[in-house]
Amino acid sequence: MNINISEAIREAKIMIEPVAHEEALQQAKIFVSTIAGIDVGALLIHAEMMLLDEQIADLGEMLERRLKGEPVQYILGEWEFYGLPFYVDTRALIPRQDTELLVETALQMIQERGYRSCLDLCTGTGCVGISIAKNEDIQMTASDISRDALALAKENAELNKVNVAFVDSDLFQRINGKFDLIVCNPPYLTMDDMQSLQQELTFEPKLALYGGGDGLDYYRKIAWEYRDHLNANGMLLLEIGNTQAETVAALFDANTRVLIDLSGNPRVLVVEP
């Protein structure tokens, strides 16, 4: 079968439109650029380049997976977060751009207050803790209840050449000592959310999504225990769902403020005892 890059993009877009909708063209370009080994921005220059049979077969496999609803990130096996590469698979939640505000806020606080130690709870892929450690000289500890997620996070720490101490722990259960800064992107979907998940989300680990009936279980546990692990003048940063700002803030007997993400949604709760 003879097909060039331009034709491959067009055919791929048509094929995945039922699941990708308005993102079909961009996703088609991502898949074709991956199998061709060409940057997405350079596809136009190579529009007439013919694809090899092996490349066409690889593209077909990717498109079949996408048609079944599998997220682009899992199909590619790698995704960028805060300008850094991360391995992604079904062991952990896919890193999302919204979460970059958590990293930006942490870096700002480290720079302004001279924090020297940080704990990343519910680390998943490790994207938050690793991104912080890559940009600041700080003692980083990261934990997760999932050993599979921790294994993936360790791979990502090696990929990004950062030193992180990993702990197998259900929130603070096996965490020793205190930290200047604690960051966490906990599971916060409600029961109603879980029963109406978009197809792509069904591929992600439920352990990393479900936050209990009202989505607040993890926030309650953190509110009960975080003070025992926070140094004087320390800070807790939590990612929150876009409807949870008031309810989560009310759980903490401390000074709180909410930060808004680029989409205009409440995204990070800052807690200062």
Phi and psi in degrees as a GROMACS rama.xvg file:
@    title "Ramachandran Plot"
@    xaxis  label "Phi"
@    yaxis  label "Psi"
@TYPE xy
-100.995  122.513  ASN-2
-151.7  138.326  ILE-3
-97.56  177.841  ASN-4
-62.1302  -43.5845  ILE-5
-60.184  -45.3305  SER-6
-66.5025  -38.1303  GLU-7
-63.178  -41.6233  ALA-8
-63.086  -45.5776  ILE-9
-61.5228  -45.7553  ARG-10
-67.3982  -39.7619  GLU-11
-64.6953  -41.5028  ALA-12
-59.3606  -46.9059  LYS-13
-61.8459  -39.8263  ILE-14
-67.3237  -40.3917  MET-15
-97.8618  1.42794  ILE-16
-54.7827  -36.728  GLU-17
-60.3116  -24.8698  PRO-18
-109.646  -30.413  VAL-19
-92.9476  -19.5281  ALA-20
53.97  -126.045  HIS-21
-68.9947  -12.7468  GLU-22
-94.54  5.66862  GLU-23
-58.8193  -45.2944  ALA-24
-63.6134  -46.7287  LEU-25
-63.1262  -41.2868  GLN-26
-67.8372  -37.1318  GLN-27
-60.4407  -43.0859  ALA-28
-63.2198  -40.1282  LYS-29
-62.5107  -45.3429  ILE-30
-64.1753  -45.8319  PHE-31
-66.1685  -40.9672  VAL-32
-63.3056  -34.8812  SER-33
-66.7288  -48.8129  THR-34
-73.5373  -24.4754  ILE-35
-89.2854  -13.579  ALA-36
70.3581  32.3705  GLY-37
-123.564  138.575  ILE-38
-61.098  143.851  ASP-39
-54.3692  -39.4653  VAL-40
-67.7297  -15.1455  GLY-41
-103.544  4.24736  ALA-42
-61.1428  -39.2635  LEU-43
-61.653  -38.4218  LEU-44
-64.3452  -33.1001  ILE-45
-104.014  23.0803  HIS-46
-54.9245  -33.6527  ALA-47
-92.5148  -0.0414748  GLU-48
-67.0362  130.162  MET-49
-80.2148  140.827  MET-50
-89.3268  147.202  LEU-51
-78.1226  158.34  LEU-52
-56.8315  -39.4782  ASP-53
-64.5304  -39.2689  GLU-54
-66.9159  -40.015  GLN-55
-64.0637  -39.619  ILE-56
-65.2027  -42.5116  ALA-57
-62.701  -41.3824  ASP-58
-62.7084  -42.4621  LEU-59
-59.5333  -41.4113  GLY-60
-64.3991  -41.9115  GLU-61
-61.4517  -44.7964  MET-62
-66.7608  -36.5289  LEU-63
-63.0202  -41.6391  GLU-64
-64.6608  -40.9326  ARG-65
-65.5147  -37.7577  ARG-66
-63.0251  -25.5148  LEU-67
-83.6588  2.05827  LYS-68
96.5194  -3.54061  GLY-69
-63.6818  136.005  GLU-70
-62.6149  147.433  PRO-71
-54.5072  -41.7449  VAL-72
-61.5495  -41.2679  GLN-73
-69.263  -35.2908  TYR-74
-64.6054  -42.4283  ILE-75
-75.266  -32.3683  LEU-76
83.1228  -0.773366  GLY-77
-153.68  145.398  GLU-78
-149.856  151.948  TRP-79
-93.266  139.132  GLU-80
-141.927  127.73  PHE-81
51.3057  38.4556  TYR-82
76.9528  8.43415  GLY-83
-118.762  150.425  LEU-84
-83.4863  141.44  PRO-85
-137.633  134.596  PHE-86
-69.3407  136.118  TYR-87
-132.453  136.15  VAL-88
-157.462  -173.782  ASP-89
-71.1441  1.86263  THR-90
-74.2654  -18.2398  ARG-91
-152.327  163.766  ALA-92
-63.2075  145.226  LEU-93
-71.7259  130.626  ILE-94
-61.1729  136.383  PRO-95
-121.748  149.574  ARG-96
-59.837  -34.4793  GLN-97
-54.405  -34.6877  ASP-98
-73.0142  -14.0617  THR-99
-61.9111  -25.3539  GLU-100
-63.4896  -33.6309  LEU-101
-62.7118  -43.4813  LEU-102
-66.8994  -46.9587  VAL-103
-57.827  -42.3492  GLU-104
-66.9716  -42.233  THR-105
-60.6458  -45.1432  ALA-106
-63.1425  -39.2188  LEU-107
-62.5565  -44.5849  GLN-108
-67.1337  -37.771  MET-109
-62.172  -43.5944  ILE-110
-68.9606  -41.1842  GLN-111
-75.441  -34.6106  GLU-112
-111.281  -4.36434  ARG-113
69.957  28.3562  GLY-114
-58.3932  142.869  TYR-115
-117.034  -12.1976  ARG-116
-138.579  145.99  SER-117
-144.181  140.638  CYS-118
-114.945  125.762  LEU-119
-106.886  101.254  ASP-120
-81.6465  150.787  LEU-121
54.6569  51.547  CYS-122
-66.8137  -29.0184  THR-123
60.0667  -120.742  GLY-124
-68.178  -14.4744  THR-125
88.8849  6.45175  GLY-126
-59.9783  -37.4468  CYS-127
-71.8259  -56.2004  VAL-128
-62.1771  -42.0306  GLY-129
-65.5419  -41.0584  ILE-130
-63.774  -38.7023  SER-131
-65.9358  -47.6026  ILE-132
-65.5702  -29.9877  ALA-133
-70.7176  -29.4049  LYS-134
-101.036  -14.4324  ASN-135
-139.325  146.986  GLU-136
-81.5701  91.6534  ASP-137
-140.691  147.576  ILE-138
-77.3988  111.947  GLN-139
-109.184  129.05  MET-140
-119.315  135.293  THR-141
-131.153  139.346  ALA-142
-135.403  157.801  SER-143
-159.095  151.668  ASP-144
-77.2341  -20.9701  ILE-145
-92.6769  118.935  SER-146
-68.7958  -30.9482  ARG-147
-64.4028  -43.4418  ASP-148
-63.5856  -40.8696  ALA-149
-62.6865  -38.5112  LEU-150
-61.9518  -41.5059  ALA-151
-65.8215  -42.6067  LEU-152
-61.5295  -38.5192  ALA-153
-63.6418  -40.0143  LYS-154
-61.1108  -39.3453  GLU-155
-71.9898  -32.347  ASN-156
-65.257  -41.0678  ALA-157
-65.8208  -41.6942  GLU-158
-58.7654  -40.2751  LEU-159
-97.2102  5.00517  ASN-160
55.137  52.592  LYS-161
-125.97  153.389  VAL-162
-96.0583  118.738  ASN-163
-134.103  135.077  VAL-164
-90.2686  118.698  ALA-165
-100.657  138.124  PHE-166
-130.458  129.653  VAL-167
-80.782  103.851  ASP-168
-153.005  142.057  SER-169
-86.5717  98.0363  ASP-170
52.1457  -120.569  LEU-171
-89.5377  4.54351  PHE-172
-53.437  -44.1706  GLN-173
-114.764  22.4372  ARG-174
-91.499  124.397  ILE-175
-106.323  145.426  ASN-176
85.8386  -175.462  GLY-177
-124.206  161.404  LYS-178
-135.605  153.278  PHE-179
-72.083  -33.7092  ASP-180
-138.532  134.867  LEU-181
-122.466  128.48  ILE-182
-121.842  148.371  VAL-183
-159.253  133.527  CYS-184
-116.955  85.0247  ASN-185
-81.6877  166.445  PRO-186
-62.8175  132.022  PRO-187
-141.155  14.8285  TYR-188
-77.8125  144.76  LEU-189
-85.7382  173.796  THR-190
-60.6895  -42.1506  MET-191
-61.8198  -41.2273  ASP-192
-58.6339  -44.7718  ASP-193
-66.1478  -29.0714  MET-194
-82.9045  -6.80706  GLN-195
-132.158  38.4145  SER-196
-66.6265  142.867  LEU-197
-63.8417  152.611  GLN-198
-55.7933  -40.9517  GLN-199
-60.2555  -37.4232  GLU-200
-68.1384  -22.8634  LEU-201
-67.8681  -15.8729  THR-202
-83.5283  -17.1042  PHE-203
-87.1155  152.96  GLU-204
-62.8936  126.073  PRO-205
-62.3316  -29.8243  LYS-206
-59.5978  -29.193  LEU-207
-91.3136  -3.81189  ALA-208
-110.329  -44.3357  LEU-209
-83.094  121.054  TYR-210
-106.405  23.6601  GLY-211
92.6494  174.126  GLY-212
-49.4346  -45.4273  GLY-213
-103.297  5.52328  ASP-214
80.0222  5.36303  GLY-215
-110.34  4.53314  LEU-216
-55.2741  -46.3208  ASP-217
-70.2249  -36.3171  TYR-218
-63.3629  -38.7672  TYR-219
-62.8595  -45.7163  ARG-220
-62.8905  -41.2813  LYS-221
-64.1312  -42.7574  ILE-222
-61.3959  -33.7079  ALA-223
-72.1027  -31.0821  TRP-224
-117.524  -14.9887  GLU-225
-64.0207  -32.8007  TYR-226
-60.3053  -31.8326  ARG-227
-69.2276  -12.4666  ASP-228
-122.204  13.8594  HIS-229
-117.056  128.424  LEU-230
-68.0172  163.474  ASN-231
-57.8944  138.34  ALA-232
66.4906  17.923  ASN-233
-82.6472  178.908  GLY-234
-145.177  145.025  MET-235
-113.344  129.026  LEU-236
-119.274  124.729  LEU-237
-124.269  132.832  LEU-238
-76.806  143.494  GLU-239
-132.874  158.105  ILE-240
-71.6925  158.444  GLY-241
-72.0628  -2.23538  ASN-242
-116.616  9.0676  THR-243
-107.245  1.89028  GLN-244
-53.8452  -53.5477  ALA-245
-68.4903  -42.7341  GLU-246
-68.7352  -38.5068  THR-247
-70.9625  -44.0652  VAL-248
-57.851  -35.7454  ALA-249
-67.0869  -16.8593  ALA-250
-77.1746  -16.4754  LEU-251
-108.175  126.673  PHE-252
-88.0199  73.0094  ASP-253
-163.395  173.844  ALA-254
-75.5728  128.715  ASN-255
-132.293  151.547  THR-256
-148.386  155.245  ARG-257
-113.298  134.452  VAL-258
-104.925  143.078  LEU-259
-100.364  138.923  ILE-260
-86.2416  -178.247  ASP-261
-65.5667  -20.0691  LEU-262
-88.3238  -0.205009  SER-263
85.7851  13.6464  GLY-264
-102.796  145.154  ASN-265
-57.7853  130.747  PRO-266
-134.651  -35.0537  ARG-267
-128.285  130.542  VAL-268
-101.13  123.919  LEU-269
-97.8127  124.944  VAL-270
-120.696  123.572  VAL-271
-127.554  109.26  GLU-272
